[in-house]
Each structure stands twice: as structure tokens, then as C-alpha cells.
Amino acid sequence: MQSTTDRKAAIRKFKEREPLRGAFAVRCLATSRVWVGSSPNLDAAKNGLWFTLRLGSHPVKSLQSEWNAHGEAAFQYEILEKLESDLHPMTVGDLLKEKKSYWVAQLAAYPLY
């Protein structure tokens, strides 16, 4: 059994970790349609995206309708590009927008948000 100090140390370590930032794609395997987004936290982006899609309340109607038609099993979340962790915080937002635009053009995809 884990001691209280080990548990607290593990929690602290988890909270101190740097989230992955970058661009991602959501692919519908049934129709080959692709949506691209970017996020300062890629893990949270997937969780939030799947949550809103399961609820049927995603704001991108084309994505929600594909999800409703084909189901969760037909979708894939893919990290396209990760940003460096040592970037200045003031540049992260603009860089994420740039990466999103780049990947939308590269993949002929639909933008998320």
C-alpha cells in the first residue's frame, strides 16, 4: 500500500508536468474527412472534444453530424505537431494559430473552432 507522502509526491509531480501543446487532427475513417485544431493542452483537447461529441453539443456541426452518423469507433485523434516546451508564453497563442492554419491547408481539412 502506498504511503501518504508517496501519494502526495506523485500528485505534485503530476501537477508540475508540462502539458503538450500543438496541433491535432480528428479523422472520420468512414468518410476520410479531417478537422484540424490546436491547443495549449493536447490531452485535454481530446477529452473535451470527445465529451462534447458524445453529448451531441459540439459547435462544429459538420463534425457532430459525422459523429452522429458513424459513431465514435469511426473517429481517430492524431497529434500532428508538438510545440517546444521552452517557448515564451506570449508567443504560444500566435504559434498555435499558425500551426492550425498550416495543417488545415496541408490536409485540406476543416478548421475546429
N, C-alpha and C positions, 0 to 999 in steps of 0.2 A: 504494500500500500504506500502511496506517495505521501511524503510529509507535507505539512502546510507550507514550509519555506520553499520546498521544491516546486510546489504548485504556484506559489506567488512569483517565483523567479521565472517560471515558464510563461505565466500570464504577462509579466513585464517584458520579457523578450519578444513575445508575440506582438504586443502593442508598439514596441520600438522598431519593428521591422519596416523597411521602406516599401511602400506599395509599388507594384509595377504600373508604369504609365506608358501609354502608347495608343496605337490604332488597332482596331479589330474588325473582323467581318462576320456576318451572320449569313450562312448559306442555306438555301432551301434545296435539298438534294433532289426533290421531286421535280422542280421546275428550273433549277440552275440559276435562279435569281439570287442576287447578292446585295446586301445592305452593309454599309461601312459607317463606323463611328470611331470616336476617340474618347479616351477617359484618363483622368489622373489616377484611377484605380481600376485596373482591368478585371480583377477578380470581382469587385463589387459591381462593375458594369454588367458582367454576365448574370450575376444573381438578380440584379434589379430588372434586367431585360426579360429574363425567363419568368420572373414573378409577374410583371405586367402582362406578358403574353398569356400566361396561364389564367390570369383574371379576365382576360379579354378586354383590357383597357389600354393597350399600347397606343400612343398618339400617332404612330406611322401606320395609317390604315392599310396600305398595301402589304406590309409585313404581317399585321394582325390577321388580314383575310387569308393570306397564305398559311399561316399557323393554324387558323380555324379549319381550313380545307384539308391540310395534310398531317397535322398533329406534330407533337414535339419530336417524335422519332425522326422526322424528315429534316430536322434542322441541326446545323453544326455551327459552333462558335470557334473562331480561329483568331489567334493573335497574329497580326500582320507585321507589326513592328513595335519594338520596345524602345523607349527613350532612355538616355543615360540617367543615372541617379544623381549625378553631380551638377545638374543644370540649375541656373539661378531661378528662383521661384517666379520672378516677374516674366520670364520668357516661356514658361511651360504652357500657358494658355494659348499663346500665339502659335507655338510649335505644334501643339496638338491639332489646332485648326488646319495648319499647313499639311500635316500628315494625313488628316482625314480627306482633305481636298485632293491630295496626290493619289491616294488609294481609290477614291471614288473614280477618278479619271482612268487610272491604270486598269481597274477591273470592270469598267463600265457599269458601276454599281449605283445603287440608290443611297443617298445620304440618310443617316439616322439623326434625328433632331435638328 
